[in-house]
Amino acid sequence: MEMKGLGLIMGMVSMAVMWYECQASSNLHPLILVPGSGGNQLEARLTDGYKPSSLLCSRSYPPFKDKEGWFRLWFRPALLVSPFTQCFADRMMLYYDPQLDDYVNTPGVETRVPSFGSTRSLLYLDPHLKLVKYSTVQKECSTHSTYMGALVKALEHMGYVDGKTLFGAPYDFRYGLAADGHPSRVGSKFLEDLKDLIEKASTSNGGKPVILVSHSLGGLFVLQLLNRNPPSWRQKFIKHFVALATPWGGAVQEVHNLASGYTLGAPLVDPLLVRGQQRSSESNLWLIPSPKVFGAQPFAVTLNATYTANDVVQFLNDIGFSGGIHPYQSRIVPLLERLPAPAVPVTCIFGSGVKTAETLFYDESGFDKQPEIVYGDGDGTVNMVSLEALQLEWADQQNQPLKTIRIEGASHISIFQDEKAVNRIVKEISAKLVNESTREGEINSLLFNQPRREVLHHTVVCGDVRIADSGSESPRFQFSLQNPKMKGLGLIFAMVSMAVMWYTCQASSNLHPLILVPGSGGNQLEARLTDGYKPSSLLCSRLYPPLKDKEGWFRLWFDPAQVVGPFTQCFAQRMMLYYDPQLDDYVNTPGVETRVPSFGSTRSLLHLDPHLKRITAYMGPLVKSLEQMGYVDGETLFGAPYDFRYGLAADGHPSRVGSKFLEDLKDLIEKASTSNGGKPVILVSHSLGGLFVLQLLNRNPPAWRQKFIKHFVALSAPWGGAVQEVHTLASGYTLGVPLVDPLLVREQQRSSESNLWLMPSPKVFGAKQPLVVTLNATYTAYDIVQFLNDIGFPEGIHPYQSRTVPLLEQLPAPEVPVTCIIGSGVRTEETLFYDESGFDRQPEIVYGDGDGTVNMVSLLALESEWADQQNQSLKMVTIEGASHTSIIKDENALNRIVEEISGINSYAYSS
């Protein structure tokens, strides 16, 4: 009897959910699985017309056939053994017949698809070998021939029964479809059979419309089926279309297949043995990157040419596959030019954060050798731009419900094999069944069981509940209770959701606007090359990199290609700054223009390469934590990225780029405050960003600070510099990246104005702490001028003495509340020892305390500096074991930062 209020409501909701789950099995809509390319078994029979390519490939192979001569063509583990690979390729070949204007099998080879209507041929590709093992010289390897087995098992747990409520639609995946006016005998026959299966499945289940679940290529077939049948048929027979990992705009992986052959990593197969068969496949042409989706992004680069999706015809000719040009142009291109909305509910579920081939680089060896690959984001097979294509394409389609769900880390295949991914798919299908047991669309999903990592890229109207995309990972809810039909469980859901929303709204309404200022290297940087650019080598010409926007801009930082030796030199040259004595200021390399994308937003702070989000994550975890507090990018949360190569200069010296950043940051602070009812701003910086913020505060009058600044939270700020910067200028530093020669980047690092600003400060490090020891000298923070000369960098002396030293000599208190959050207990470079090899070799290092990058004496510098400042509030928070970067990523550190920010917001009304 003590359970009351919100607790009672939650209890009632839980009981109602259990009731619906019990009812679910009786409300199952029939479901049809449509596999992807290679996702079902394929059988063949050889006739008298078959001409083997070798004696080994005669009609007597394979020995295991049924009484009518049929054998399994796909998948057979023998194809992993080279002699039999050739037999397999010969028999899998298709040929385009210009007279028929259609594709046909190899003469003398008949094929068929077993078990149409059942899931049997989708469970695994070889029924005798659910786990295929093969040996290499180094090790024994294994690969599963299991395909949709895990998904089918999960559906059976829901109550689905093969042949009654659950069906499979396997097909000959070598064939595709053709544009109107062109025959496509095999592909069109499959659509007819699939349509017939849909109608029979619906009829045998009391007229319930069907849920279609496709994988990969299967989604393209399903979309074509829907759009080739009238709306009345779709309305009657289709409940929902769930597309898993669908390459709506093709994939760069297919370019690899056609150019050089691809064996899915099987080590015993020569890719050139299967390339001819892969080129012959009609469906592979259908999966070439679509101009509509990929645009002008290069997918292949050679010494003589760069190919984009607009250059496929030339590409096919240059790789020696001119026979593919006519069918591609006449049959395929019209299919790629449009993705019509079928006006039935569609859910796209796909993986992300898996490195996926984005651009292929071929050297003088040509297309017969495997390429070097630059990877981007996707599911390991299909590029993200293709997986997400429907969002853009159907954005203006009012009658097209579309929901997209990303599963971070799920690959193209694991999306229906991994337990978490399968559970998410099953949950989505279950939601469609819950719909049917109430009013269609009344409750489109269980609002209290949304996984945090799911991103809803849509707006769904659920009766009188509207879930609107907020552009973040947490949906915002809007309710209207005007419909008298919304009662019972629907009303309970609304009441609980409104309570949750009320608490969220109360919290977010008290938030002070917050601006994130990153550290050195902590945001993306873009460049454009002009006619004045003089490349250091042919490889570094204006053609590289191939990925540019229409105005010639490309991502300069961070580009993963920079870890490859030849491209490191290009990167270093373009990142270089030069001190101009006449201007008394720093400038870019001639012919290189740079810009900072997304100022005002946190977008360019989340990760340094948007295609490699997990590998290059920066402030993403911190931003996510802030969003869970209620912060919203562009409304209460802002980012202030900048060109971190530049610094600031002492009074009387120009600093065009650095000073412009301070002006922009000041303007952003004022606008953020004004747009949030005049609330003062919380500034949160990381590393070098803290030095910029402190300069901004002290360069503006107290009245301005009082009005616009609520609090300054400095994470890992190097108030007195760091010994690691000495290492950087002396010998070059690559952050431990093994493929990069530090001497290749040393000149660029020396050219950076901000690196001089981060040299150990005499004020903080003093005269007793040796920074560098050589056979002939010992250098302290008071010997920087001599040190710069001795390492061969005398041109850094004048700007260091005139522009930087005055900044290092004082750390004025800004008289606004400051909290410093730092890591400790991580070994940090303290003294560098160089032998007779000099500064071109990496030093021996003695370590001390710090955060792995910044020394403890520097992290704690404000404590002693401001000890006597009566009007300066300073709080120090030390997180043991947190490194310079993990402080904005590690869960414990993030919790501590969020706790601090929550506390700052909590005393909003006392300030």
N, C-alpha and C positions, 0 to 999 in steps of 0.2 A: 504493500500500500504506500510505501515511501517513494515509489517511482512515479514522479510527476513532472509537469512542465515539459521542458525540452527532452529530458530523459525518457518520459512516457512516449513522446512523439517518435523518438528514435527507435524505441522498442516496437511500436506499432509498425513503423516502416520496415524494420527487420523481419517481423512476422509476415508482413504482406509480401515482401520480396521472396521469402521462403515458399509462400503459397504459390506465387507465380512460377517459381522454379519447378514445383511439383506438377503444375499444370502444363509446363512447357512441352514435355514429350508428346502430349496429345495434340499440341498445336503446331507441330513441325510442318514447315513448308517444305516441299520437295526441293532437293539441292543437287545441282549438277556441277561436277568438277571438270574443268577444261585445262589440260596440262600445257606446259610450255614446250619450246623446241627441245627434242630429245627426251621428253618427259613421259613417254609411254613406249611399250614394246612395239616392234615392227617385224613382220615376218616376210620371207621371200621364198620364191620357187624358181628354179632355173629350167628354161625350156630348151628345145633343140636349137633355138636361135642365139643362145648365149655363146660368146666367143671369149674364153678366158685369156687373161693377160699373161699367164704363165701356167706351167703344168701343175704347180701347187694349187692354183685357183680353179682347177677343173670342176666339173659338175659333181664329182665325188666328194668334194669338200663343201660344207662340213659333213662328217659321217652321220651325225645325228639328225635325222629328218623323220617327219611322220610318214604315214603310208602313202600320202598324196605328194610327197616331196617337199613339203613346207618346212622351213627351219627359221630360227630366230636370227634376224639380220641385225637388229638393234635391241638390246645391247649384248655383245659377246666379249668376254674378257680376252679372247684370243686376238682381238684387234690391237691389244697392247704389244703384241709381238710382231716385229717389222714385216716378215714375209706375209703374214696373214692380214696385216694392215692394208697391204696393196689389194688383196682380194676383197676386203671389206669396202675399200674406197671405190673399186670398180663397180661393185654391185649397188652401192648407195648412190651412184652418179645419176644425175638427171641431165637431160639435153633439151635445149630450146629448139623447137622445130619451127622455122620461119613460115613454112607453108601452112601448118596448123595454127600458127601464132599461139603456141601453148607449149608447156613443158611435158616431157614424157620420160619414162624409165629408160635405163640402159637396155638395148635390144636383148631379148632373151631372159629378162628378169621381170618376174611378176611380183607384186607386193600386196600385202593386205595388213589391216590393223586388227589385232585380236581383241575380243571381249568388249566391243562397243556397247555402251549402256551400263557396263559394270565398272567398278573401280579396280578390278583385278590387275589390269596391265599398267595401272598407275602406281601401285604400291611399291614395286621395285622393278628395275629394268631387266634383271636376270633372276628368275624365280628359283634357280638352283644355287645362286651365289649372292646372298644378300650382303655379304662383305667380300670384296674382291681384293686379293693380295698379290703383290708382285715384288720381285727383288731387284735391287740395283747393286752395284759393286759396294757401295757404302752401307746400305741398310735395307731392311725389309720394309716395304710400304704397304698401305692398305687404303682402299677407297670404297665407300658404301655404294651399292647399286640401289639402295633404298631411295625412293623418290617421295611420293605423297603418303607413305605408310603412316607416319606420325600424325598427320592431319586427319586421315581417315579414321584412325583409332580414336582420336579426340572427338570426332563427330559421332562415332558409334557410341561413345560414352554419353553423349547428349541424348541418345535414343534413335539416331539414324540407323537405317538398315539397308545394306547394299541391295539394289534391285527393287526396293519398295519405296523408300523415301530418299535414298542416296544413289546417285548415278554417276558414271564416268563417261566422258566424251573424248576418247583418244582419237588421234588422226595422224595422217602421214605428214609429219612436220617439215619434211623437205619441200613440200609444195606450199605456195602462198595463194593469194588472190590477185585478181587483175582489175584494172579500171574498167568502167563501163565501155562496152563495145569490143571487149577482148575476152576470148574464152579462157576459162580456168576450170577444166573439167574436174580435177581432183579436189581443189579447194572449194569449188561451188557445191560439189556433191557432199562434202563435209558439212557445209552450212545447211543443206537440205536435211541431212541426217540429224544434225543438232536441233534444228527446228522441230522435226518430227519427234525427237526424244523429249523436248520441252513440253510439247502438247500432250504426249502420252503420260509423262510424269505428272502433269497437272490433272489430267482426267482421272488417273488412277488414285489421286489423293483428294478426291472430292472437289475438284475444280480450284484448289489452292494455286495461286501463281507461284512461280519457281524462283528460287535464289540461285543465281549463277555465280560460281567462284572460279576465277581463272588464275593461271600463273603465267607471267612473262608473255611470250608470243600468243598464248591462248587469249589474252585480253584484246589483242588486235582483231582476232577472228570474231570474238563476241561482239565487239563494238560494230564491226561490219555487219554481223547478223542483225543486230538491233536496228541499225539504220537502213537496212535493206528490206525491212518489214514495216507495215503501216502502224501508225500510233495505236489504233484500236487493238491490233494483235499484241503489241507490247503491253498495253494497259491490262489486257485480259490474262496474259500468260507470264509476265515478268514481275516478280515482287521486288527484287533488288539485284544489283550487279556489284560484286565485290572483286576488285582487280588487285592481285598481288604482284608486286614487282614488275609492272608493265612498262615496256620500252615504247612509250607513246611516240617518241620522236627518234627511235633507233638508239644505237650505242656505238661508241668508238671501238669497242671490242670487235664489232663486225668488220671494221676497216682492217684491223689486225688479221682477222681470219682470211679475208680476201687477198691481202697483200702478201702475207708470209706464211699462212697456215697457222693453226692454233690447236694445241693438243690438251688443253685444260690442265697442263702441268704434268701429264703422264710422261715419265722420263725416258721410256723405251721407244717412243714413237717419234719418227722424223716428221716435223710439221709439213715438209714439202710433199710427203706421201699422201697427206689428206687434203692439201690445198686445192687440188683440182676438183675433188668432190665438194669441198666447201664452196668453191666458186660456182659450182653447178646448181647449188640449192636455190630455188626460187625464193624461199622465205628469207635467206640471208641478204638478198638484195632489198627486200622489204624492211630489213632491220638496219640498213645503212643510215647514218645520221641524216635527219631530215633538214633541209634548208629552212623550213618554217620554224623549227625548234632550235637548231644549233646556230643558225645564222652564219656569221662570218668568222666564227671561232675555228682556228686551224686544228685539224685532227691528225695531219701528217706533215712532216717537214723533211725534205731531202736537201742535198747540197745545191740543187738546182730549182727547187719549187716548194711552195707552201700550198697545201690543199685544205679547203674548207668544204662545208656541206654544199656550197654552191659550185664546187669544182669536181663533183663526183664523176662526171663523164670523162674529164681529162685524167682523173686519177685511175679509172678503170682502164683507160688506154695505156697509161704509163706503166701500170703493173703487169701489162701483157694480157689483159682480159677484155679485149675489145669486143668479144662475143657477148659480153654482158651489157653493152651500151644500149642496143636497141630495145631489149625487153625492159631495161631500167627506165628508159625515157618514155616508152609508150605505155607500159603496163603498171609500173610502180609509182612514178613521180606523181600522177594524179591522186593516188591514194595518200601520198605524203603531204599533199598541199592543203588538206583539210581534215579536221577531227570533229565531225558534226556531233552535237549533243543529242543523245537518244531520248531525252525527256523521260527517263526512268531514274530512280535513285541510284547513285553510284558512290561507292566507297573505295578509295585507293589506299592500300596498305603497302608500305615499302620500307626498306632499310636505308640507313644513312651512316655516315662516318666510317665507311669502309673504302680504302684506297682503290680508285677505279681509273683505268686507263683513260687519259684525257688527250694527250698529244703524243704521237709516235715519231721518233727521230731516227732516220735512216742515214747511215754514212755512205762512203763510196762503194761499199759492198752491195748496195741496192736492196731490193725487196726479197732476195733469197735468204737473207740473214734476218734474224729476229731483231727488232728495233730496241733502242733505248726508250724508256717510257717515262713521261711526266704524268703523275697521278693527280686526280682531283677527287671530289666527293661523289659518292654514289653508293651502290650496294655491292661493289666489287665486279659487277658486270655491266650494269646500266648506269649512265651518268645522271646526276641529280637533275640537270636541266630537262632531261627526258622523262624521268619519273614524275616530275612536278608539272609537266606540260599542260595538263588539263586545267590546272588552276588558272593559268593565264588565258588559255583558249576559251574557257567557258565562263570567264569572269562576268560577262554581261548577259549571260543566259538566265533570264528570270525563272524559266520553267525547268531548270536543271539543278536538282539537289546534288551537291557534291561534297563529300567529306574526305579529307586526306589525313592519314595517320602515319607518322614516322616512328620507326622503332630503331633507336640508336644502336649501332653495332650489328644489326641483322644483315646478313649477306643475301645475295640473290636466291640462294638455295636454302640457307638456314631459316629463312622467314617462315617456312612451313615445316621445319624439322626441329628447330630450337624450342624448348619447352615454353619459355616466356612468350615468344612470338606466336606459337600455336595457341596459347591461352588467350592472347589478345585477339586473334582471329575468331576464336570460338566465342569470346565475349561479344564481338561485333555481330556475329550471326545470331547469338542469343537475343541481342537487343531487337533485332528484326522480328523475332518471335514474340517478345513481350508486346511489341506494337499491336500484333494481331489479336492478343487476348483482351485488349482494351479497344479504344477507338483508333483507327489508323493514324499514326503520327502523334497520339496523345502523349506518350512518354517515349522519346526516341532513344534514351539511354539512361542507365542508372546513375543519377547525378553524383552519388556518394561513392562511386567506385572507379573514378577516372584516375589512371596512373599519371604521376606527375610528369613523366617524360613525354607523354603524348601531346602533340600540338594539334589543335583544331583550327584548320584553315578555312572555315566556312561559317555560315550562319544557318542554324536549323530551327525551324519553328515547330515547337512541340505543343500543340494545342494552344494553351495560353502561356506557355513558358518559352521564352526566346533565349537561346544560348548564342551570344554574339562573340565573334572572334575579336580578341583584344590585341592580337599581334604578339601576345606573350604566351607562356606555357600554362597560364591559369585563366580559364574562360571567365568572363564577367557575365552576370546573370541579370536579366530584366524580366519582370513579371507583370502580368495583367490578369486580374481575377474577375473580369466582367462576364465571362462565359458561365452561365449557371450549370452547364453540364460538367464542369470540372469539379469533382467532388470525390469523396472516399480517398483512395490511395493517391490520386492526383493532387488533391488538396493537401494531404499530409506532406507529399514531396515538396509542394510549393511552400508550405509553412516552414519546414525545416530549412529549405534553401534560402528563404527570405531571412531567417534568423542568421544563417551563416553570412549572407550578403550584408545584413545590418552590421554585424560585428566587423566584417571586412571594411565596409564603408566608413565606420567610425574610426577604425585604425588609420585608413588611408587619408581621411580628411584632416588628420592631425600631423601628417608628415610634412616636414620642411623639405623644400626642394634640395636635391643633392646632385653635385657635379663631381664626376670622376676625372682625375688628371693622371694619365699613365706615366710610367717610367721610360727610360731610354729603350728604344726598340719595342715599346709596348702598344703601338698602333700601326695600322697599315700606312704605307707611303706609296704614292703613284708617281710615275715619271712619263715624260714625252720627249722624244728626240727630234731636234730641229736640224735644218741644213748645216748648222754650225758644228754639229757633233762629229768628232774625228775618232773613229773606233781604234782600239789598240790592236785589233786583229780582225781578220775577215769574219771569224765566228761572231764577233761582237758588233757586226754591222747593224744598221737600223732595221734590218729584217728580223733581228732577234730582240725580244722574244716574239714568237708568232701570235701570241694571244694579246690582242690590243682591241680597244673599243674603236668606234668609227672615227674618233678624233685623234687616235694614235696613242691614247693613254694606256699604260700597263702597270701592273703591280710591281714596284721595285722592292718593297719590303712588306711581307716576306715572300720570297720565291724559292720553293724547294730546290730548283735547279742550281741554286748558288752553291750547293754542297758538292757539285760535280766540277772538278778542277778547271776545265776550260771556261765554264760559265761563271766560276768564282771571279775570274779576272774581269769579265764583263760587268758583273755586279759591283766589284770594287771600283772600277773606273767611273761608273755612273753615280755611285754614292759619294764620290770624292767632293770635298769642299776645298776652296783656295782662299787664303788670306790675301786680300788686295791692299797693299800698303797705301796706295793713293786714296782709296775709299776708306781706309782704316776699318774694314769690315770683311766678313766672309761672304763668298759667293759660290754658286754651283759650278760644276764642270761646264765649260763652254758647250753649248748645244744641248744641254740637259735641263729641261724644265721639270719642276716637282710640285706636287700639291698633296694636301692631306684630305682624304675623303671623309665624309660624314661628320663634319664638325657639328657639335650640338647633340649628336646621338651617341649611344654606346656601341653602335654596330661595328666600328673598326677597332674596338677594344676587346671584343669578345674572343676573337681568334685572329691570328696574323695571316692565315690563308683560309679563305672561306670554303675551299674545297677539301682542306685537311683540318677539320675543326678539332678533332680529338688531339691530334699531334701538336697543333700550333695554338692550343687554347691558351688564353691569357686571362682576361678579367671575366670570362664567361661564367665561372662558378660564383664569383662575387656578385655579378649582375643578377644571376638567378636567385641568389639568396635575398637580394634587395627586392626583387620582384615578388618574392614570397611574403615580404613584409607589406606589400601593397604598392611599391614604387612602380611607375609606368614610364617607359622610355619616351622621351619627348614631352612628357607632361610634368612629372615630378622628378624624373631621373634624366640626367644629361651626361654627355661625354665631351671632353675637351682634348682631343688628339692634337698633336703638333709635330713639326719637323724636328725630331729629337737630335739631329746632328748639330743643329745650331744651339747656341747658348745665349747668354746676356752679357753685356759689357758694363764696366764702371761708368759713373757719370762723366760726361764729356766725350764719350766715344759712341759712335753709332752702332746699332745692332738691329738692322732692319727687320730680319725675320723673327728674332726673339721678341723684340718690342711689339711687333704686329700681333704675335700670339698673346701677349699680355693684354693688348687692347681688345682682342676678340674675346678673351676669357672674361675680362671686366664687363663687356657688353652682354655676354651670356649670363653672367651672374645677375645683372640687373634685370634682364628679360625673364629669367627663371623666377626671380623674386616677384616681379610685377604680375606674371601670369599665375602666381599662386597666392594672390591676395596680399602681397607685400611681405610674406614671410621671409625672413633672412635665410641665407643659403648655407648648407653644410658642404664644405669642400673636403673631398677624400682623395688624397694623392698617393702615388706609389713611387718610391725611389727618387729619381731625378725630378719627377713632377713636384715633389715637395719643395725643392729649391726654387722652382718657378713660382709656386704659390706664395712662399715666404717673401720673395721679391715683389710680387704683385701687391701683397698686403702692405708692405712697407713703402711702396711707391705711391700709395693713395692715402688721403687724409683720414684722421681718426673718425670724423663724422661719417664718411662713406663706409668705413669698416663697421661702425656701430649700426648703421642702417641695413647693410646688405649681408653681413657675415654672421651666421649663427655659431659656427664651430669649424675648426680646421683639424681634420684627422689625418695624420701623416703616417703612412705605412712604409717601414724600411727606408727611411730617408737618410741619405749619406751626407749629413750636415757638414762634415769635415773631409769629405772625399773618401777614397778607398785605395788600398795598396794594389788591388786588382787593376786599377787604371794605370799604375806604374808598369805592371806586367804587360798590359795591352800596348802601351806606347813603345816599350823596349823591344818586345819580341813578337808582338801580335798575339791575339787570343781568339780561339774559335769556340768557346763554350763547351769544349770537349767533343765537338763534331769530328769524327775520325778521318773523314775524307778530304778535309780542307787543310791546305798548307797555311799555317798562320802568317807566313811571310807574304802570302798573296793578298792578305787583307790588312797587313800592318800599315801600309802607306795610307789607306783610306781611314783607318782608325786614328792615325796621327793627325789627319786633316780635320777631324771632327772638332768643332769649337767646344762642344759640351764635354768632350773627354778631358780637355784642359781644365775645365771647371770642376771636374771630379778628381783631380789630382789631390793627394793628401795635403791638407791645410796646415801651414806652420802653427797657426793658432791652436789647432786641435791636436795634432800629432807631436808637436814640440821638436826639440833639438836632440833629444836623447834616444828616440826610437829609430833605429836604422831601418830604412825601407829596402835598400839594395846594397849588397856587398859584392865587390869584384876583387880580383887579385891586386888592383891598384888603388881602389877607392871605396869609401863607405858614404852612402848618400842618405840624408835625412830629409824631412819636409822643407828644411831651410836650404837645401842644396839642389832644388829643382832646376834652376837655371843651368848649373854645371851638368846636371844629369841629362837635360835635353840636348846639350851640346855634345856630350860624350856618346850618346846613343845615335848620333848622326841626324838630329832633328833641330838644327840651330834656328830654322825658320819659325819654330814655335816659340822662341824665347821672347821676342818683342810683344806679340799679342798676349802671351802669358803674363808678362810683367806689367803691361800697360792696361789691359782690359780685364784680366781675371783676378790678379792678386788683390786689388782693392775689394772685390766681392768676398774673398776668403778671409779678409781681416776683421770682418764684423758679422754678427748674426743678430741684428736688432730684434727685440721683442715686438710683435705686432699689436699687442694688447687686445687680442681676441682669444677666446678659450682654445687651447691646443691640446690634442691628445696624440702622443707618439706610440704607435704599436710596432714592436720590433720582435725579431726572432733572436735566439741565442743558443749557445751550445752546439753550433755547427762550425766545423773547422774552417778557418778563413785565412787567406794568405796574409802573412804578417811581415816576413822578410824574404827577399829573393836573393839567391846566391848564384853568381855567374862565374864559370871557370874560364880558362884561356880561350875557349871557343868564342867568347864574346856574346853580344846581344842577339846574334842571329840564331842562337840555339835556345831552347826552352830552359828556364832556370831550375835549380833545386829550390824547394820551398819549405820554409818553416811556418807552421800554422799557429794561429792564435784563436781567440774567441770572436764570434760574430755571427752573421746569418749566412755564411758561405760566400758572400760577395762583399758586404760592407763590414768593416771592423767595429768591434764593440765601442771603442773610444769615439768613433764617429757617430754611431747610432745614439749614444748617450750624451752627445755634445751639448744639447740644449739645457740639460740639467744643471751643469756647472755654469754655463754662459748666462742663464736667466735666474740663477739662484737668488740674486738680490733685487729682482724686479718685482716690486710690490703689486703692480697692476697687471701682472702677467700670470694667468691661470695655465698651469702645465701639469698634465697627467701622463705618466709613463706606464705602459702595459708591456710586459715581456712574456713571450710565448716560447717556452723551452722547446728546442728541437725544430722550430719553424725556420725554414730557409728563406732567402730573399724573395723567391718566387712562390714557394708553397704557402706563404702567408696569405695569398689571395686565392688559394685553391684548396688547401687542406681543410677538411670538415671542422676540426677543432678550432683552427685559426679563424675560419669564416664565422663560426658561432660566436667567437669572442668579439669579432669586428661588428657583427650584427647586434650583439648585446650592447656594445658601446653606442652604436647609432640609435638603437631603440631608447637608450637612456637619454641621449641628447634630445630626441624628439619628445620624450616624456615630460621634460621640464619646459615645454614650449610656452606654457602660459605664465611662467615666472620670469621670462626674459623681456 
